[in-house]
Amino acid sequence: MGLTPAAARTLCDRILDLVAADSATVHISAADDQHVRFANNDISSSALIDQLELTLTVGYGRRSATVATTATDERALMRLVDQAQALAKLAPEDPEHMPPVKPARFAEAIAWSDRTANAAPEDAVGWLRPVIERARAAGVDTAGYLTRSVGGSTLANSSGLFVQQRSTSVGFSLTARTPAGRGSGWASTQVTDIRDLDLAAVGEQAIGKALASRNPVARAPGRTTVVLEAAAVRDLVCWLLWRLERRPFDEGRSFLNRLVEQGSDPLGAALFGNSATLLSDPLDPAAPCATHADGLPLTRTPWIENGRLKSLAVGRYWARKQGLPPQPTPGNLLMPGDGKSLDELVGMVDDGILITRIWYLRELEPETLLVTGLTRDGTFAIQQGRLAGPVQNFRFNESPLNILRRIVASGIPCRVLGSESDFPAHVPPLVVADFNLSSISDAS
């Protein structure tokens, strides 16, 4: 279960006492992770990984160096300190060097569950068995991945900062395919506490989509209304969230520069649709996270509110240069919804496409946030408010900016995994107008 706070403090003190440099920062990441893979309706591999990584950064004035190790015996720690100090003396001066973060007050994180931490490795078999048995009964093949992570992160420095926070999570994703490979479905979930884990529901969703998506037909590409399920929403919206930064805007290389007049501040400007609201809050139980980022407190932060830009991330150096308070990047994503069911959202669309998930998201044009990707594992036509059968997958070229400008309606937020990261996100499915499905994809 990683290091206890007392053990972490003792280890940090041992390292800092050895340092003779002007400044030092210690980061310790410790985790006991369980990984279970399954394929062809059977568990194919299982692993328990107990890992600890210790990183030390030391500085002499504006010169600094960072060295990492996985050993914690006295000789290894002395070698770590000696290497870091020797390299720091050789390093060139960094004009953007910042001293260690000063001590601060952090809210107590809520991203920990004793039940998740105390689950036995064999419990995962019990979680998976009903899903696999249901897949066998339905005549589909399943493959997927389950990860239970129990870890802690510690940060300490020569300025007196010490913070240690623990977290737990279980992530699960499942792909179901018909035997001939002519139908494919996918679903996922992520929880902090195993009491909230419902793998049966995830399995039913993926299996149902696999059976329903057999023998897709071609549909002409083009701009159309789409219903994006939550996994697709989280991947696309996170792409934008992570690019809400002050420095790129000030330097003229942000997508925001095209949205406001030169010399204008984008904060407060109505740059998105009225229905677009993005928040981060480490203490929201729907998708909790750490309450600090590299020693800076994380608090509830509105990034976009009713279409208006409210916050931009600002690093410590740029904050000092510009005379601004630093603003850490978000640790989670929260997007409120209208509370409509997926069926209700589909019922609002006269002619369009339902997209279960997206795959292989890549940036095409940073200036506009234009990205490309593929639909996958459950793409269906919508006609007169009803699903009208499976269609072949598409490649899309679209900007998350445009998605937030064209929201027609939203559903019930849920916490799911996507294809791009395990970043905690609680987002709803969306109805989005004029989505650019640029070409048909042969992917099945």
N, C-alpha and C positions, 0 to 999 in steps of 0.2 A: 504493500500500500504506500510505497514511497517513504520519505523521511518524515518523522514527526517534527513539529515545530522546534522542540528542544534539540533534537539531533541536528536539524538543519542549522540552527543558530550556532551550535558548537562547532560544526564543520566550517561555517563561514568565518567564525572568529579565529579558528586555527589558520586559515588561509590569510586573512587580513593581517594577523600578527606577524606573518612572515614577510610581508611586502614592505620594501624600503622606498618605493617610488612615491611620487607626489600624490597620486590618487590611485584608487583601486575599486573595481566593481566585480562582484561575484554573482553569477547566475547558476542555479542548480535546477535541473529538470530531472525528476524521478518518476517512474511509472511502472506499474505492473499491468501489462496489457494481455488480453486474450484474443486471439484471432482464430476464427473458424471459417473455413471455406467449404462449400458444398457444390456438387455438380452431378448431373445425371441422377438426381433425387437421392443422393447419398453424400455423407460427409467425406470429403477428400483429403483434408488436412486440418490439423489443429495445433496451435502453438501458444505457449505461455512465455511472455518476454518480460523479464525483470531488468529494467535499464535505468542507468543514471548517467547523466552528462553534466560535467562541471566546466564552466567557462569563466576565465579570468581575464579582465581587461585592466591594464595598468597604464599610467600616464606620467610623463615628465614634461610639464608645461603643455605645449600643443602636440607633443609626440606621444603616440600610444600604440599599443599592440594587444592582440587578443589571442589566447591559447586555450585549447580545450583538452579535457581528459575524461576518462571513465574510471580512473583509479583514485582511491581516497586514502591510501596509506601514507605515512609521514614522508617517506622518500619520494613518492609520486607528487605529493603536494609541493615539496621543496623544488623538485625539478620543474613543475608547472610555473612556480613563481620565478625561478631563475630564467627560464626560457622567455616568459612574458617580458621581464625587465630588460633582458638582453636585446630582444627584438624592438622594444619601445625606444631604446637608446639609438637604434639604427634607423628608425622610421623617419620619414620626412615630416616636417611640421604640417599639421592640418589646420587650414585657416578657419574651418568650421568646427573645430574642437570645442566640446562643451564639458564643463566639470561634472562630477557625479551629481545625481539628483539629490536634493535635500530631503530629509525625512518629511513625511506628510501623513495625514490621517486618511485611512481607507475604510470604506464600509466593509462589513463582514460578508464575504461572498456566500452565495447560497447554491453553488454549483456542485455540492457534495451530497451523496446519499450513502448512508451506512449499508442499506440493503444491497445496493449495487456493489459496493466495495466488498461486502462479505459473501457475495454469491460464490458458490463453488464452481470450479471449472466444468464439472459434469452437468450443472444446471443448464448450460447452453444446449445440450442434447435434448433436454426436456422442452426447451423453448422451440427448437427447430422441428422436433418430431411431428407435431400435428400439421405443420405446413407441408412437410415432405409427404406424409401420408395422404393429405388432401390432393397434392399434385399427382401422386400415383393413381389415385381413384379417378381423377379427371383425365388421365391419359396424357399428361404434359410432362415435359422435362424441365427441371428447375436448376438454377445455378445462382450462387450469391455469396455474400460475405457478411459475417457478423463480427463486430469488434466491441469488446468491453474494455474500457480504459479506466484505470484507477491511478491517479497521479497527483503530483504536487509540483509547484513552481516556487522557487525561493530567490529573492533578490536582496543583496546586501552590499553596502559600499563604505568607503572610508569617510563619508560625510555623516555616518550614523544611521543610514537607512537600513531597515530590516523589515521585509514583508514576506510571509509565506502563506500561500493559499492552495487548497486542494480542490480537485474536481473529479467527477465521475461521469461517464456517459456510456450508452450502448447505441451503436449505429447498426442498422440492418438494411440491406438492399437485396432484392430478389428479381431475377429475370426468369420468366416462364416462357417456354417455346413448345409449339406442337411438334410431334415427332418428325414430320417432313420439313419442319422449319418454315412453314408457310404462315405461321401466326406467332406473334411475340408480344408479351406484356411485361410491365415492370412496375415496381412500387418500392417505397422505402419508408423508414421512420428513424427518429433519433430521440432518445430520452435521457434524462438525468437519473431518474429513479426507476428501477425495474418494475415497480408497481404500475407504471404507465405503459409498460411494454405489451403490445398486442400484435404479435407476429401473425396470428391467424387472420386478422383483418388485412394485413399487408399481403399475405399469401392469396387470399380470396380476390383481392384487387388485381394482382398480377396475373393469376390464373384466368380470371374472367376476361381480361383484356387479350390474353393469348388466344383463347378460344374464339373471341369475337373478331379478332383481326386476321383470321385466315383468309387467304386468297384476296388480297387487296386489289383494287382496280386503280387505274391511272386517272388522275384528275389534273387538269391544266394548272400550271403554276400561275402566280400573279398575286396582286394585293387582295387580301380578303380579311374578313373578321375571323379571329381565332379565339378559342377558349384555351388559355394556358393553364395547365394544372400547376400546383404549388411548386413542384420540383423545377419546372421550367422557369417559373417566376423568380425563384430564389437565385438561380444561376445568372439570369439576365440582369436582375436588379442589383445583385452584389457587384457585378461588373461596373456599374455606375457608382455605387456607394463608395467603393475603394478608390475612386478617382475624384472625389470631392475634397480637393486639397488646395490650400492657399498658395503655396509656393509656385506650382505650375501655372496658376492663374496670373500671379504677379509677374512671372517671367514670360507670359504670353504664349504658353504652350499647352494650355488646357482647353478642353472642349467648351468650357464656360466662356472663353474669350470671344467666341463667335456669337454668343447669346446676348451680350451687353455692349453698349457703346464704349469705345476706348476711353479709359480714365474713370469709368463707372465701377462701383463696387457691386458684385453680384448678390451679396447678402441682402435679403429682403425682396429681391426681384421675383416676379411671377414667371418663372422659367419653365414650369411643368404644368400638367393639367390640374384642375382644381381637386381631383380625386386622389392625387399623389401625396402620400404622407409616409415618410421613412423615419424611424426612430432607432436609437440604441439605448438599452438600459440593462446593466449587468444584474440588477436585482429583480428583473421580470421573471417569474417562475416558469413562463412558457418556454424560454430559451436562455437560461442564465449563463453568465460567464465570469471571468475574473473581474475584480473591481479596481484594477490598476493596469497600466500599460507601461512597462519599463520604469515603474516608480511614479508615474503620473496618475492621479485618481481618475477612474472612469465613473461617470455619473449619467443619469438619464439625459440624453441629448437629442433634440429634434434636428434632423438633417434637412429634411424637406417637410413642409407643413402646408397642407392644402394648396400645393403647387408652388409655394414660395421657398426659395433656398434660405435656410436658417443657420447653417453651420458649415464650416470648412475645417478640415484637419490642418493643424499647424505644428510642425516640429519645433523643438526647443531652440535650435539655432535660428530658424527663420522668425520665430516669435520674438526673440531678442532683437534681431536685426530690424524688424518692422515695428517694434514697440507694441506687440500684441501678446495676450496671454496664450500659452501653449494649449493646444487641443489635440488629445490623442486620437488616433484612428479608432473607429468603433470596434467593440469586441463581439457584438452580435447585431442582428438585423431584426427589427420588428416592423411589420406593415399591417395596419388595421384593415379590416374588411367590412363589407356590408352585411355579412351574415347569411348570404344566400347559399343554398346547397349547390353542388355541381349540376344536378339536374335542372335546377332553376336557372343557372347561368346558361346551360345549353338551350333551355326553352326560350331564351331571349334572342337567339340567333336564327335568322331566317335562312341564311346560306353562309356556311363557313366551315371551319376545321377545328377539331379537338386535338390538342397536342399534349401527350402524356409527359414527355421529357425531351430534353435536347442533349446533343452529344457533340463533342469536339468543337467547343466554342473558341473562336480565335478572332483577334482584332484585325480589321482591315484598314481602318482610317481613324487614328487617335484623335484627330481634330473634331470629328463628329461622333465619336464612340461607335462607329459602324462596326458590327461584328458579323461573323458568319458561323454557321453551325448546321447540324442536321437534326431533323425530327427522328424519333426512334421509339420502338416498343409500345405502339398503340397510337396510331394516327387515324382519325375517323372523320368522315364527312358529316356535316350537320345540315339538315334541310327541314325548314319549317319547325324549328324547335326540337327536333329529334335526331338522334344519331342514325345516320343513313348508311352504315356499312364502312368497312375499312378502306383506306386509300393508300397508295404508295407513299413512301416517305419523301420529304422535301429537303432541299438545301434552302436556307433562308439567309438573306442579307438585311439586317435590321439594326437599329440603334436602340439601346435601352432608354435613351432620352425620349425617343418617339413613343416607346411603349408607355412611359409615364404620362405622356401628353394625350394618349388616345384611349385611356381607360374608359370603358363603357359601364362596367359593373365589376364588383368583386365578391368573393365568397367568404367562407369561414376560414380564418387562418389556421395553419397547422405546422408542426415542426417536422420537416422532412430533410433527407439528404438529397443532394443534386449530383451532377457529374463532375463538378469543378473543385469542390472542397468539402470539408466537414464543419465549416464555419456555422455556428448555431444560428438558425434563422427560423422565424415564425411568420409565415406569409400566407396570403390567401390565393386561390386561383383567380384569374382575371379574364374578363372579356375585353379584348383589345381590337380596335378597328384598324383597317388598312395595314395589316401586317404583310411584309413583303416575302412571300414564298417564291424564291427566285428561279428554282428549277426542280425537276423530279430527281430523286436519289434512288439508286439501285439497292441501297441498304435495306435489309429486311429485319 
